């Protein structure tokens, strides 16, 4: 069985992008189930799939996060990865779906889990808001706070990859991706056609779809007057080439294949080099840095070739 990609609520389990997209495992009521029952269900999931990657938002209720860490600790298992990237809920749902797409490929659990940390760099996620008075995840200056109290004011916010906030007007614009993407839009309690009518054309998106607003979005953005959007790479072949073009390593603690410098399953990082070894490894350091840079460039070249 392929590695399970789990989410903490059904609205984070987006419809399949293509026929190869694996179904998401929804951990329903994980915080309220009796502990023994939750343990049994998660243990069964591990036995069926081998490894489980739980993708959860930073706006996930504390009780849910606490229960997940408790279950992982009680099971004493390095086969459960808790992955909580710094993305708004809609962007996180898109990333989880990309992992579900890649789950059908010949990628090991460690590489698949690490792929999330790579693919997050290719997601542009933001929202149109009716107020920024309670927005605490993006820098908001006093002038913007004051304008938020003006009737009819709306703001365009880019949360990832680089925070940006502008008041909607004829010249309003947000920095977009430099490669071909699709866009997903989720509407809350706000009326505006700026995303579909202005932003999508300016970003030259190749397709636009709508989805229900995730329940965690109002909490993340500080208001229910929101239209959330996310641009992403939809093509499985592009995602696969991006992931496989990056240099892999082996976690020194659990022995699993990884991309990058941290294992998503056991959280181990490469061991530090003893001081007396620095002189012997100084030349290798330059080679490793060059290799890492080449890996990043190879991923970018792979994307450029396919888009």
C-alpha positions in Angstrom: 0.0 0.0 0.0 1.3 3.5 -0.8 2.1 5.9 2.0 -1.0 7.5 3.6 -1.5 11.3 3.2 -3.7 12.4 6.1 -5.5 15.7 6.9 -7.3 16.8 10.0 -10.6 17.8 8.5 -12.6 16.8 5.4 -12.4 20.3 3.8 -8.7 19.9 3.5 -9.2 16.8 1.4 -9.6 18.4 -2.1 -11.1 16.5 -5.0 -8.5 14.6 -7.1 -6.5 16.6 -9.5 -6.2 13.7 -11.9 -7.0 10.0 -12.1 -3.8 9.1 -10.2 -4.4 11.3 -7.2 -4.7 9.0 -4.1 -7.6 9.6 -1.7 -6.8 11.5 1.5 -7.2 9.9 4.9 -9.3 12.2 7.0 -8.6 12.0 10.8 -12.1 12.9 11.8 -12.7 13.9 15.4 -9.2 12.9 16.3 -9.2 15.2 19.4 -12.5 14.0 20.8 -12.3 10.3 20.2 -11.4 8.1 23.3 -7.6 7.9 23.4 -7.6 4.1 23.1 -9.8 4.2 20.0 -7.7 6.9 18.4 -4.6 4.8 19.1 -6.1 1.8 17.5 -7.2 3.7 14.3 -3.8 5.2 13.8 -2.0 1.9 14.5 -4.3 0.3 11.9 -3.4 3.0 9.4 0.3 2.4 9.9 -0.1 -1.3 9.5 -2.0 -0.8 6.2 0.2 1.8 4.7 3.6 1.5 6.4 4.0 5.2 6.8 1.6 8.1 7.5 2.2 11.8 6.6 -0.2 14.1 8.5 -0.5 17.5 6.9 -2.0 20.0 9.3 -2.5 23.8 9.3 -0.9 26.1 11.8 -4.4 27.2 12.5 -5.4 23.7 13.5 -7.0 23.7 17.0 -4.4 23.2 19.8 -6.4 20.2 21.1 -6.0 18.4 17.7 -2.2 19.1 17.5 -1.8 18.0 21.1 -3.6 14.8 20.5 -1.5 14.1 17.3 1.7 14.5 19.3 0.4 12.4 22.1 -0.6 9.5 19.7 2.8 9.6 18.0 4.6 9.5 21.3 2.5 6.7 22.7 3.0 4.6 19.6 6.8 5.3 19.8 6.8 5.3 16.0 9.1 7.1 13.5 6.6 6.1 10.8 4.3 9.0 11.5 5.3 12.4 10.1 3.5 15.6 11.4 4.0 18.2 8.7 2.8 21.7 9.4 4.1 24.2 6.8 3.7 27.9 7.0 0.8 28.1 4.5 -2.8 29.3 4.8 -5.4 26.5 4.9 -6.2 26.5 1.2 -2.6 26.4 0.2 -2.0 23.6 2.7 -4.9 21.6 1.2 -3.3 22.1 -2.3 0.0 20.9 -1.0 -1.6 17.8 0.6 -3.2 17.1 -2.8 0.1 17.4 -4.5 1.6 14.8 -2.1 -1.4 12.6 -2.9 -0.6 12.9 -6.6 3.1 12.0 -5.9 2.0 9.1 -3.6 1.1 7.1 -6.7 4.7 7.3 -8.0 7.8 5.3 -7.1 8.9 7.6 -4.2 10.0 6.3 -0.8 8.1 7.5 2.2 11.0 9.7 3.3 11.3 11.4 -0.1 7.6 11.8 -0.4 7.4 13.5 3.1 10.5 15.7 2.2 8.8 16.7 -1.1 6.3 18.8 0.8 9.2 21.0 2.0 10.4 21.4 -1.6 7.0 22.0 -3.2 5.9 24.6 -0.7 8.3 27.0 -2.5 6.2 26.7 -5.7 2.9 27.7 -4.1 1.6 31.3 -4.1 -1.1 31.6 -1.5 -3.1 34.7 -0.3 -6.5 36.2 0.1 -8.7 39.2 -0.4 -9.9 40.5 3.0 -12.6 42.9 4.1 -10.6 43.8 7.2 -7.0 43.4 8.4 -7.6 44.6 12.0 -7.1 41.0 13.3 -4.6 39.8 10.8 -1.5 38.9 12.8 0.3 36.5 10.4 1.3 39.3 7.9 2.9 42.6 8.8 0.3 45.3 8.8 1.2 49.0 9.5 -0.8 51.5 11.4 -2.0 53.3 8.2 -3.4 50.0 6.8 -5.0 49.3 10.1 -6.7 52.7 10.0 -7.9 52.2 6.4 -9.4 48.9 7.4 -12.0 50.8 9.4 -13.2 52.7 6.4 -16.5 51.3 5.0 -16.0 49.2 1.8 -12.3 48.8 2.2 -10.8 45.6 0.8 -7.2 44.4 0.9 -5.2 41.9 -1.2 -2.8 39.9 0.8 -0.1 37.5 -0.3 1.0 35.2 2.6 3.4 33.0 0.8 6.1 32.9 -0.5 6.8 36.5 0.3 4.3 38.5 2.5 2.7 41.4 0.7 -0.4 43.6 1.5 -2.1 46.2 -0.7 -5.4 48.0 -0.5 -7.6 47.2 -3.5 -7.8 49.9 -6.1 -7.1 50.4 -9.8 -3.4 49.9 -9.4 -3.5 47.1 -6.9 -1.2 44.2 -7.8 0.5 41.2 -6.1 3.8 39.6 -7.1 3.0 36.3 -8.8 4.8 33.1 -10.0 7.2 33.2 -12.9 6.0 29.9 -14.2 2.7 28.4 -15.4 0.2 27.6 -12.7 -3.4 26.9 -12.0 -5.4 28.8 -9.4 -7.8 27.6 -6.8 -10.3 30.0 -5.2 -12.4 29.6 -2.0 -15.0 32.2 -1.2 -16.1 33.2 2.3 -18.4 36.1 3.4 -17.0 38.7 0.9 -18.1 39.8 -2.5 -15.4 40.7 -5.0 -14.4 39.7 -8.5 -10.8 40.9 -8.2 -9.2 37.5 -8.0 -10.9 36.1 -11.1 -11.1 39.3 -13.0 -7.7 40.9 -12.2 -5.3 38.7 -10.3 -5.7 35.5 -12.3 -5.1 37.3 -15.7 -2.1 39.2 -14.3 -0.6 36.0 -13.1 -1.4 34.3 -16.4 -2.9 31.3 -14.8 -3.7 28.4 -17.1 -6.9 27.3 -15.3 -9.1 28.4 -12.4 -11.2 26.3 -10.1 -13.3 26.9 -7.0 -13.4 25.0 -3.7 -15.3 25.5 -0.4 -13.5 27.7 2.1 -11.7 25.6 4.7 -13.1 25.9 8.2 -9.8 27.1 9.5 -9.4 30.0 7.1 -11.3 32.6 9.1 -9.1 31.9 12.1 -6.0 32.0 10.0 -6.9 35.3 8.2 -8.6 36.9 11.3 -11.9 37.5 9.5 -14.7 35.5 7.8 -14.8 38.3 5.1 -12.3 36.5 2.9 -11.8 35.1 -0.6 -8.8 32.8 -0.4 -6.7 31.9 -3.4 -3.8 29.7 -4.2 -1.7 29.2 -7.4 0.0 25.8 -7.9 1.6 23.3 -10.2 -1.1 20.8 -11.3 0.8 18.5 -13.5 2.1 15.3 -11.9 4.9 14.9 -14.3 6.3 18.4 -13.4 5.9 17.6 -9.7 7.7 14.3 -10.1 10.6 15.8 -12.1 11.0 18.6 -9.5 11.3 16.1 -6.7 13.5 13.5 -8.5 15.9 16.2 -9.8 17.0 17.1 -6.2 19.9 15.3 -4.5 18.8 12.7 -1.9 20.5 11.7 1.3 19.9 9.2 4.1 18.8 10.1 7.6 21.6 9.1 10.0 19.1 8.3 12.7 16.3 6.2 11.1 18.0 5.4 7.9 15.2 6.6 5.6 15.8 8.5 2.3 15.3 12.2 2.6 15.5 15.4 0.6 17.2 18.3 2.5 18.8 18.5 5.9 15.9 17.3 8.2 14.0 14.1 8.3 10.3 14.7 8.4 9.6 11.5 10.2 12.1 11.5 13.1 13.1 15.3 12.9 16.8 14.4 13.0 19.3 16.7 11.4 22.8 15.8 10.1 25.3 15.4 13.0 27.5 18.4 13.6 31.1 18.1 12.5 33.6 17.9 15.4 35.9 20.9 15.7 39.0 18.8 15.1 37.5 17.5 11.8 36.9 20.9 10.3 40.4 21.2 8.9 40.1 17.8 7.2 36.7 18.6 5.8 37.1 22.2 4.7 37.6 21.3 1.1 34.5 19.0 1.2 32.4 21.8 2.6 32.8 23.8 -0.6 32.0 20.8 -2.6 28.8 20.1 -0.6 27.7 23.7 -0.9 28.2 23.5 -4.6 26.2 20.3 -4.7 23.4 21.8 -2.8 23.3 24.8 -5.0 23.3 22.6 -8.1 20.4 20.6 -6.7 18.3 23.8 -6.3 19.3 24.9 -9.8 18.4 21.5 -11.3 15.0 21.7 -9.8 14.5 25.2 -11.3 15.7 24.0 -14.7 13.4 21.0 -14.5 10.5 23.4 -13.9 11.5 25.7 -16.7 11.7 22.9 -19.2 8.2 21.6 -18.4 6.5 25.0 -18.2 
